[in-house]
Structures are given as C-alpha cells and as structure tokens.
Amino acid sequence: MGDKQERKDMKERKPRFTSLSGIEIHRLYGPGDLKDWTPERELGAPGEFPYTRGIYPTMYRGRLWTMRQFAGFGSAEDTNRRFHYLLEHGQNGLSVAFDMPTLMGLDADDLLARGEVGRCGVSISSLADMERLFEGIPLDQVTVSMTINGPAAVIFAMYLAVAEKRGIPFDRLGGTLQNDILKEYIAQKEWLFPPEPSLRLVTDVIAYCAQSVPKWHPISISGYHIREAGATAVQELAFTLYDGLTYVEAAVKAGLTVDRFAPRLSFFFNVHNDFFEEIAKFRAARRLWAREMARRYQPKDSRSLQLRCHAQTAGCSLTAQQPLNNVVRTTVQALAAVLGGTQSLHTNSMDETLALPTEEAVRLALRTQQILAEESEVANTVDPLGGSYYVEALTNRLEEEAQAYFRKLDAIGGMVAAIEQGFPQREILEASHWYQREIERKERTIVGVNRYVEQEERPIPILKIDPDVERRQVARLSELRKMRDPFKMAGAVAALQEAVACGENVMPPLIEAVKAQATVGELCAALKEVLGTYREPVVL
C-alpha cells in the first residue's frame, strides 16, 4: 500500500517538461549536471573574463540600468511631446520608433506611404522633421537610441546635422543606432540594398563613429526581431552573436583594428516568458561573445570582449485578449532581464498589441521598471542566481546549442551566404510553426487565449493617430521642395553618389546632403542607383 501511494505521489502534471527552446528540463538539478564545470573557468568575477556574471564589477550597485520606453507616433511634434512627458516622469534615455515609410526609406508623400504615415512610429522625411523631433531635448545630456536599419546612415546624418546646428560637439553625443541590416534579411524584412553593399554602409558608420562620435554605439546587433519572428532563445542567441562576428569581420577587412571599434558595439535582446531560460541566455551571450572574440581576433583591450546589451520585453508575448494580463507578463520578463544583467531596458505597454501605447500605459510600463529598481531589492547584489545548479546547467546548454549553430554557419560560408540560401529564415520558420502548434493543441498555455478565456471583455482605451498627420506631413514636404535651393541639393546628392561609387566613407557627404535639404526618400533612391536592390530567396 505504501509503495503504491509513493508512486501515486510521484505522478507529474505532464510527461515531459521543456523550455521554450525545446530543451528538456529535469525534475531536479545537482552537481552531476555540472560535470567538468569550474567557477574559475565558467564564471569568473563580475567585470572579468568570461563576463558570465556581468561586464562591470559592481553592476547595479554602482549604476542602475538605463530605463527606456520606445516612443514615436504621428508627427515629430507629437513624439516630441511624448519625449518630454517621459523625461518628466523619470525616464533617463530616449528610444525613437519610426513609421513604416521612414523605415523603408520613403518620404511621407510617396504613393507607397499612403495610409501609413505616423502609424507605427514617427514620420521623418527631412532635416526639419528631425529638428522638430528633438526640440528642447538636451542631446549632449540624454542618450538617444534610434531603431532604424535600411536608412540608418541617412537618419544618423540628420541627427548629427541637428547637433551641429545647435553647436554640440559630436564627441559629447551619446546613444545607439540600431543599424543592424543582417537581421532584416533574417527576420524583419526592411532592407533597401543587397547584403554586401549594406554591410559596407554599416562599416562606414562604425568607422565614422570611431573617428568622430566616440561615445556613440554605431550598431545595436539585434536578436529582438529574430525572436519576434518566431525564433527560439537558442536561435536568437546564435544568430545574433554570429551577426555580430560578421560585422566585426567586415570592419576588420575594411581596415579597422578590432580595439578601435569593438568596445562600442552593442547588442539588443528579447526577453520572453521562460524566466530562467532568459536569464541563462544573457549569461551565455556574454560568455560566448568573450570567448569567440578572444579566439578569433585576440584583442588587446578587454572592453572588446565585453557584450553590452539593451533588452526589451517580448512584444510577441502580449495578447489582445485580457490586455491587463500583459502587465504581469512584462513584469516577469523585465525581472528576468535585470537578473540576467542587461545594461538598459524597455518595458512594453499593456496595450501595444492593439495600438501604439497611450500615455497612461507608457507610464505604468515605466513604473514597472522603477518598482523593480527601487523596491524589489534585486539590484543589491551582482548575479544573484550565479552558482544555481539549474541556471548554470541551462547557461551551459544554451552556449553549447549556439555553438552548434556557429559550426553550421561556418560550414555554409558565413551569415551572408546563409541568408542568401535561406538557412536562418527556414530555421526560424520551423520554430515558429512548432510553437504555434503547441498553442493550438493546448500543449502550451497562453492565459486568456487558449485557457481561462472570457467570453465578454471590457475594452481598454487605445491611442488613435489623427489622419490629418499625413496631410500635414505631405504639405510640409511640398513647401520644403519649393523653398530649398534645388541646385545645391542636386549637387550634394551627386557628390554623395560619387563618394559611394569611389568607395569613400558615406557619412561626410550624407551630412552635407541632408543639410542641403535632401529628403530621406531622395537620398535612399540615390543610394539605390549606386548600390542596387535585393530580392530575398524563397524559403517555403
């Protein structure tokens, strides 16, 4: 009787427990799960190789993470007001979201832009728009992150021109340009030019920042959008770090020494619902990056080995059903990012699956970070989960799985060749199908979607974009084209094309062209004439 009762008590809820990446999770972890593991080799001290425990000795005891909220909608004036609102409520860094026309290198008056101007971000077509966007913002005191890739060099040139006009030296500007074109081919699909010419533009920005904007992060190598497309944590980790190594190789081939630029590289990770897997992912990322950089490039500056990262809670985890639940999801994800050791953090608003966030929702998302920072006491010690059998075993497993992808990518001939063959795209597609099938079969619960469903839900307020935003933007562009000096503008664009064709750095002529009032659409079209366009491979 006792034996039967014991077996009954041992019954578990389901036959197999896995992480979101499909890694099998044991009932209990102990020393046997860390064979050949030593703290000296796998952990080190915070601020020391291999940086598993963090890139700074004191981490949040010295300085809290930067709190950012992704902001951008409507016109430049609309977003400028939101920037001031966020800064007044305790945010200490700005992150700019651009609308789809801007992301695709189109002006607001382009036929393809109709109905999309200012919808999913702020509409920026000209230097005048950029000036309005940052009106009253002390650019030498606030760090600015700009989420843009295909036209990244153009938008960055406009930002620098605004600083120059205000008399702010470039060496006092701090912030980050996403500028990660490889993940566009892999996941987000917002490219303008073919991979190789696009890599050249990225390295031009890296080289220019190393020379003239030393506090700026010229690229944010982004796993966020890879994860949003359906990748697992393992795939996000592997493809993101391998993209980073691809950029390093391109910059070295362009003549830069690794210590000249690597300390200013930054990364951008997603934070999903699997609490411990996400913590392990950040730790594995730092360790794997340090080891690969040391092995491949032997830098002399230890900062070249350090992975600095921004994190954002998972937009793809938010649900339109029972949107208040998204506050809880975001809190769990934000805590995972903090325990994982991120340098800056964006918390999604509860309504972002329905529309761009309202001011009330943004404030609550920001307060979530502030409560974690000021009330939870989780920032009192560095890497509080270090040494946990489970966390260390999971960190090891993620690193091993990512290295397996590295070997596959090396065998293919690198990330560009892999993209052209559709390899990462297919891997992500298969992972997303697997995840969706689990939800549809109710093998994985999404609260309010496939379990605990409510038949009648009370709607929440959402932000609506005034349709008049597009009309005003188009009218402004028309006036700009009438008022500018057409010969000066055309000459600056021609000089840009000549510089690109001759292999010169794109940034100096781009800055001159935006100062001559050339628009985003005009500059991107001019660059396409020199660099060409791209059609992606079919992966289905």
C-alpha positions in Angstrom: 0.0 0.0 0.0 2.8 2.4 0.9 4.7 1.7 -2.3 1.6 2.3 -4.4 0.9 5.6 -2.5 4.5 6.7 -3.2 4.2 6.0 -6.9 0.9 8.0 -7.0 2.6 10.9 -5.2 5.4 10.9 -7.8 3.0 11.5 -10.7 3.8 14.7 -12.5 1.5 17.1 -14.4 2.7 16.2 -17.8 5.1 13.6 -19.3 7.8 16.0 -20.4 8.8 19.5 -19.3 10.7 21.7 -21.7 11.9 25.2 -22.0 10.5 27.5 -24.8 13.5 26.4 -26.9 12.5 22.8 -26.5 15.3 22.0 -24.0 14.2 19.2 -21.7 14.1 20.3 -18.1 14.9 17.8 -15.4 13.0 17.4 -12.2 16.0 18.4 -10.1 19.5 19.7 -10.8 22.6 19.0 -8.8 26.4 18.6 -9.1 26.0 15.9 -11.7 24.6 18.4 -14.1 27.8 20.4 -14.0 30.4 17.9 -14.8 33.9 19.4 -15.6 32.4 22.8 -14.6 34.6 25.1 -12.5 33.7 28.5 -11.2 37.1 29.9 -12.3 36.6 28.9 -15.9 32.9 29.3 -16.4 32.0 32.2 -14.1 35.0 34.3 -13.1 34.2 37.5 -11.2 31.9 40.3 -12.4 33.8 42.6 -14.7 36.3 39.8 -15.5 36.6 37.3 -18.4 34.5 35.5 -19.4 32.0 38.0 -18.1 29.3 35.4 -17.3 28.4 37.4 -14.1 28.3 40.8 -15.8 30.6 43.2 -17.6 31.1 45.6 -14.6 32.4 44.7 -11.1 29.6 46.5 -9.3 26.8 46.2 -11.9 23.6 47.8 -10.5 25.2 48.6 -7.1 27.2 51.2 -9.0 24.6 52.3 -11.5 21.1 51.1 -12.4 20.3 50.0 -15.9 19.1 52.8 -18.3 15.3 52.9 -18.4 13.9 53.5 -21.9 10.5 53.5 -23.4 10.1 53.1 -27.2 8.3 56.2 -28.3 7.3 57.5 -31.7 4.0 58.2 -33.4 2.3 60.8 -35.6 4.3 63.9 -36.4 7.6 65.0 -35.0 5.8 67.4 -32.7 3.5 64.6 -31.4 6.5 62.4 -30.5 8.5 65.4 -29.1 5.7 65.9 -26.6 5.8 62.3 -25.6 9.6 62.5 -25.1 9.2 65.4 -22.7 6.5 63.6 -20.9 8.7 60.5 -20.4 11.7 62.6 -19.2 9.5 64.4 -16.7 8.3 61.0 -15.3 11.8 59.7 -14.6 12.9 58.1 -17.9 16.7 58.6 -18.5 17.1 57.6 -22.1 15.0 58.1 -25.3 14.3 55.4 -27.9 12.8 56.5 -31.2 10.3 54.4 -33.2 9.9 55.4 -36.8 6.9 54.8 -39.0 7.0 52.3 -41.9 7.6 54.7 -44.7 10.7 56.1 -42.9 11.9 52.5 -42.1 11.6 51.7 -45.8 13.4 54.8 -47.0 10.3 56.5 -48.3 9.1 60.1 -47.9 5.7 60.9 -46.5 4.4 62.0 -49.9 5.4 58.8 -51.7 2.5 56.8 -53.1 3.6 53.7 -51.2 3.4 55.7 -48.0 -0.3 56.4 -48.2 -2.2 55.3 -45.0 1.0 54.5 -43.1 2.4 57.9 -42.2 2.9 58.2 -38.5 1.0 55.0 -37.8 3.6 52.7 -36.2 6.1 55.4 -35.3 7.1 59.0 -36.0 7.3 60.3 -39.6 10.7 61.7 -40.5 11.4 62.8 -44.1 13.7 65.8 -43.7 16.2 67.5 -41.5 13.4 69.9 -40.5 11.4 67.0 -39.1 14.4 65.8 -37.1 14.9 69.3 -35.7 11.2 69.3 -34.6 11.6 65.8 -33.1 14.3 66.8 -30.7 13.2 70.4 -30.0 14.1 71.2 -26.4 15.9 67.9 -25.8 19.5 68.3 -24.5 21.2 66.0 -26.9 24.5 66.3 -25.0 22.8 65.1 -21.8 20.3 62.5 -22.8 21.2 59.3 -24.6 19.1 58.5 -27.7 18.5 55.2 -29.3 17.2 55.1 -32.9 15.6 51.9 -34.1 16.2 52.1 -37.9 18.3 49.9 -40.2 18.0 50.3 -44.0 18.1 54.1 -44.0 20.2 54.2 -40.7 23.1 56.2 -42.2 20.7 58.8 -43.6 18.8 59.2 -40.3 22.0 59.3 -38.3 23.3 62.1 -40.7 20.2 64.1 -39.9 20.7 63.6 -36.1 24.3 64.8 -36.4 23.3 67.8 -38.5 20.8 68.8 -35.8 23.6 68.6 -33.2 26.0 70.6 -35.4 23.4 73.3 -35.9 23.0 73.6 -32.1 26.8 73.8 -31.7 27.0 70.5 -29.8 30.4 68.7 -30.5 29.9 65.2 -31.8 32.2 63.8 -29.1 29.5 64.8 -26.5 26.7 62.8 -28.2 25.7 59.5 -26.6 23.3 56.9 -27.9 22.8 54.0 -30.2 21.9 53.5 -33.8 20.4 50.1 -34.5 21.9 49.9 -38.0 21.7 46.0 -37.9 20.9 45.1 -41.5 21.6 41.3 -41.3 18.7 40.7 -39.0 16.5 42.5 -41.6 17.2 39.8 -44.2 16.7 37.1 -41.5 13.6 38.3 -39.8 12.2 41.9 -40.1 12.4 42.3 -43.9 13.0 46.0 -44.0 16.1 46.2 -46.2 16.9 48.7 -49.0 20.0 47.3 -50.7 21.7 43.9 -51.2 23.6 42.4 -48.2 27.2 43.1 -49.3 26.6 46.9 -50.1 24.5 47.1 -46.9 27.4 45.7 -44.9 29.6 48.4 -46.4 27.3 51.1 -45.2 27.3 49.6 -41.7 31.1 49.6 -41.6 31.2 53.2 -42.8 29.1 54.2 -39.9 31.2 52.2 -37.5 34.4 53.8 -38.9 32.9 57.3 -38.8 31.8 56.9 -35.1 35.2 55.6 -34.1 36.8 58.7 -35.6 34.2 61.5 -34.9 31.5 60.3 -32.5 33.4 58.3 -29.9 30.6 57.9 -27.3 28.1 56.6 -29.8 27.2 53.0 -30.3 27.2 52.7 -34.1 25.3 49.4 -34.2 22.9 47.5 -32.0 23.1 43.9 -33.1 19.6 42.8 -32.6 18.2 39.5 -31.6 14.9 41.1 -30.7 13.3 41.0 -34.1 14.7 37.5 -34.7 12.8 36.3 -31.6 9.7 38.2 -32.6 9.7 36.4 -35.9 9.3 33.1 -34.0 12.9 32.0 -33.2 13.7 30.1 -30.0 16.0 31.6 -27.4 18.8 29.4 -28.8 18.3 30.7 -32.3 18.1 34.3 -31.1 21.4 33.8 -29.2 23.2 32.0 -32.0 22.1 34.2 -35.0 22.6 37.5 -33.1 26.1 36.7 -31.9 27.1 35.3 -35.3 25.7 38.5 -36.9 28.0 40.4 -34.5 31.0 38.4 -35.5 30.1 39.1 -39.2 30.1 42.9 -38.6 33.5 42.6 -36.7 35.0 40.7 -39.7 33.6 43.3 -42.2 35.1 46.2 -40.2 38.5 44.4 -39.8 38.5 43.8 -43.6 37.7 47.4 -44.1 41.0 48.3 -42.3 39.9 49.0 -38.7 41.7 47.4 -35.8 39.4 45.5 -33.6 40.1 47.6 -30.5 39.3 50.7 -32.5 35.6 49.9 -32.7 34.6 46.7 -30.8 34.3 48.5 -27.4 31.4 50.5 -28.8 29.4 47.6 -30.3 26.1 46.9 -28.5 23.5 44.1 -28.6 19.7 44.1 -28.3 17.9 41.0 -26.9 14.3 40.0 -26.5 13.0 38.8 -23.1 10.3 36.2 -23.3 8.2 34.4 -20.7 10.6 31.5 -19.9 12.1 33.2 -16.8 15.2 31.0 -16.2 16.0 30.4 -19.8 16.0 34.1 -20.5 18.4 34.8 -17.5 20.6 32.0 -18.8 20.6 33.4 -22.3 22.0 36.8 -21.2 24.8 35.0 -19.2 25.6 32.6 -22.1 25.7 35.5 -24.5 28.3 37.4 -22.5 30.5 34.3 -22.1 30.2 33.1 -25.7 30.9 36.5 -27.1 34.0 37.0 -24.9 35.4 33.6 -25.9 34.7 33.9 -29.6 36.2 37.4 -29.8 39.3 36.3 -27.9 39.7 33.2 -30.1 39.1 34.9 -33.5 40.6 38.4 -33.0 42.8 38.4 -29.9 42.0 42.0 -28.9 44.4 43.8 -26.5 41.6 45.9 -25.0 39.4 43.9 -22.6 36.4 46.1 -23.5 36.5 44.5 -26.9 35.5 41.2 -25.2 32.5 42.7 -23.3 29.0 42.3 -24.5 26.9 45.3 -23.7 23.2 44.9 -24.3 19.8 46.5 -24.3 16.7 44.4 -23.6 13.1 44.7 -24.4 10.2 42.6 -23.1 8.6 40.4 -25.8 6.0 42.1 -27.9 5.0 38.8 -29.4 4.0 37.5 -26.0 1.4 40.3 -25.5 -2.2 39.3 -26.1 -5.2 41.3 -27.3 -7.3 39.2 -25.0 -7.4 40.3 -21.4 -4.7 43.0 -22.0 -4.3 43.7 -18.3 -2.5 40.4 -18.1 0.2 41.9 -20.2 1.3 44.0 -17.2 2.2 40.7 -15.4 4.0 39.2 -18.4 6.0 42.4 -18.8 7.0 42.4 -15.1 8.2 38.8 -15.2 10.2 39.5 -18.4 11.7 42.7 -17.0 12.8 40.9 -13.9 14.5 38.2 -16.0 16.4 40.9 -17.9 17.6 42.6 -14.7 18.7 39.2 -13.2 20.4 38.5 -16.5 22.4 41.7 -16.2 21.1 44.0 -19.0 22.6 47.5 -19.4 19.3 49.1 -20.4 15.7 48.0 -20.6 12.5 48.8 -22.3 9.2 47.5 -20.9 6.3 47.1 -23.3 3.0 48.7 -22.5 -0.1 46.6 -21.9 -1.9 47.9 -25.0 0.8 47.6 -27.6 -0.8 44.5 -29.2 -3.8 46.8 -30.0 -2.2 50.1 -30.9 0.7 52.4 -30.1 0.7 52.9 -26.3 -1.3 55.6 -24.5 0.4 57.9 -22.0 -1.2 56.1 -19.1 0.1 52.7 -20.4 3.6 54.0 -21.0 3.7 55.5 -17.5 2.7 52.1 -16.0 5.4 50.3 -18.0 8.0 52.8 -16.8 6.8 52.5 -13.2 7.2 48.7 -13.5 11.0 49.3 -14.0 11.2 51.8 -11.3 9.5 49.5 -8.8 11.9 46.7 -9.7 14.8 49.1 -9.3 13.8 50.9 -6.2 11.5 48.5 -4.2 12.3 44.9 -5.1 16.0 45.0 -3.8 17.0 42.7 -6.7 19.8 45.2 -7.7 21.6 44.8 -4.3 24.0 42.1 -5.4 25.6 41.0 -8.7 24.4 37.9 -10.5 22.3 36.6 -7.5 21.5 33.3 -9.3 25.1 32.5 -10.1 26.0 29.1 -8.8 22.5 27.7 -9.1 22.8 24.2 -10.5 19.8 24.8 -12.8 20.8 28.3 -14.0 24.4 27.2 -14.6 23.4 24.0 -16.4 20.9 26.0 -18.6 23.6 28.6 -19.3 26.0 25.8 -20.5 23.3 24.2 -22.6 22.4 27.5 -24.4 26.0 28.1 -25.1 26.5 24.6 -26.5 23.4 24.9 -28.7 24.5 28.3 -30.0 28.0 26.9 -30.8 26.4 24.1 -32.8 24.7 26.8 -35.0 28.1 28.6 -35.3 29.6 25.4 -36.8 26.7 25.2 -39.3 27.1 28.8 -40.3 30.8 28.5 -40.7 30.3 25.4 -42.9 27.9 27.3 -45.1 30.4 30.1 -45.6 29.2 32.8 -43.1 26.0 34.6 -42.4 25.6 36.4 -45.8 25.9 33.1 -47.6 23.5 31.5 -45.2 20.9 34.4 -45.7 21.2 34.0 -49.5 20.5 30.3 -49.1 17.6 31.0 -46.7 19.1 28.9 -43.8 18.3 31.1 -40.8 14.9 32.0 -42.3 13.9 28.3 -42.5 15.1 27.6 -39.0 13.0 30.4 -37.6 10.0 29.4 -39.7 10.1 25.8 -38.4 10.5 27.0 -34.8 7.5 29.4 -35.1 5.3 26.6 -36.6 6.3 24.3 -33.7 5.4 26.9 -31.1 2.1 27.7 -32.7 1.1 24.0 -33.0 1.8 23.7 -29.2 -0.6 26.5 -28.5 -3.3 25.2 -30.9 -3.1 21.8 -29.3 -3.2 23.4 -25.8 0.1 21.7 -25.0 1.3 25.2 -24.0 -1.0 27.5 -22.2 -1.5 31.2 -23.1 -3.7 32.6 -20.4 -6.8 34.3 -21.8 -6.1 32.8 -25.3 -6.4 29.0 -25.1 -7.2 28.7 -21.4 -9.1 30.8 -18.9 -10.9 32.6 -21.7 -13.5 35.2 -21.0 -16.4 35.5 -23.4 -17.0 39.2 -22.8 -14.1 41.5 -22.3 -14.2 45.2 -21.4 -12.2 47.3 -24.0 -9.4 49.5 -22.8 -8.6 53.0 -24.2 -6.2 53.0 -27.1 -4.2 55.7 -28.9 -5.6 56.7 -32.3 -3.5 58.6 -34.9 -5.1 61.6 -36.4 -5.5 61.0 -40.2 -4.6 64.7 -40.6 -1.0 63.9 -39.6 -0.4 62.5 -43.2 -1.9 65.6 -44.8 0.3 68.0 -42.8 3.4 66.0 -43.5 2.8 65.9 -47.2 2.1 69.7 -47.2 5.4 70.3 -45.3 7.3 68.3 -47.8 5.8 70.2 -50.7 6.7 73.5 -49.1 10.3 72.2 -48.4 10.8 71.3 -52.0 9.7 74.8 -53.1 11.9 76.7 -50.6 15.2 74.8 -50.8 18.0 75.5 -53.3 17.5 72.8 -56.0 20.9 73.2 -57.4 22.7 72.9 -54.1 20.6 69.9 -53.2 21.2 68.1 -56.5 24.9 68.9 -56.3 25.1 67.4 -52.8 23.3 64.2 -53.9 25.6 63.8 -56.9 28.6 64.2 -54.6 27.2 61.5 -52.3 26.7 59.1 -55.2 30.3 59.8 -56.5 31.7 59.2 -53.0 29.9 55.9 -52.6 30.9 54.7 -56.1 34.5 55.6 -55.3 34.5 53.6 -52.0 34.7 56.7 -49.7 33.0 56.8 -46.3 29.3 57.6 -46.9 28.8 59.8 -43.7 30.5 63.1 -44.6 28.7 63.5 -47.9 25.4 62.3 -46.4 25.7 65.0 -43.7 26.2 67.6 -46.4 23.3 66.3 -48.4 20.8 66.4 -45.5 22.0 69.9 -44.7 21.2 70.8 -48.3 17.6 69.6 -47.5 17.7 66.3 -49.5 14.9 64.1 -48.1 15.1 60.5 -46.8 13.3 59.2 -49.9 15.6 61.1 -52.3 18.8 60.0 -50.6 17.7 56.4 -50.4 16.7 56.4 -54.0 20.1 57.9 -54.9 21.9 55.2 -53.0 19.9 52.5 -54.7 21.2 53.8 -58.1 24.7 53.0 -56.9 24.3 50.0 -54.6 21.3 48.2 -56.3 18.3 46.5 -54.8 17.7 43.0 -53.4 15.1 40.2 -53.7 15.1 37.6 -51.0 15.2 33.8 -51.6 12.0 31.7 -51.3 12.3 29.6 -48.2 8.9 27.8 -48.2 
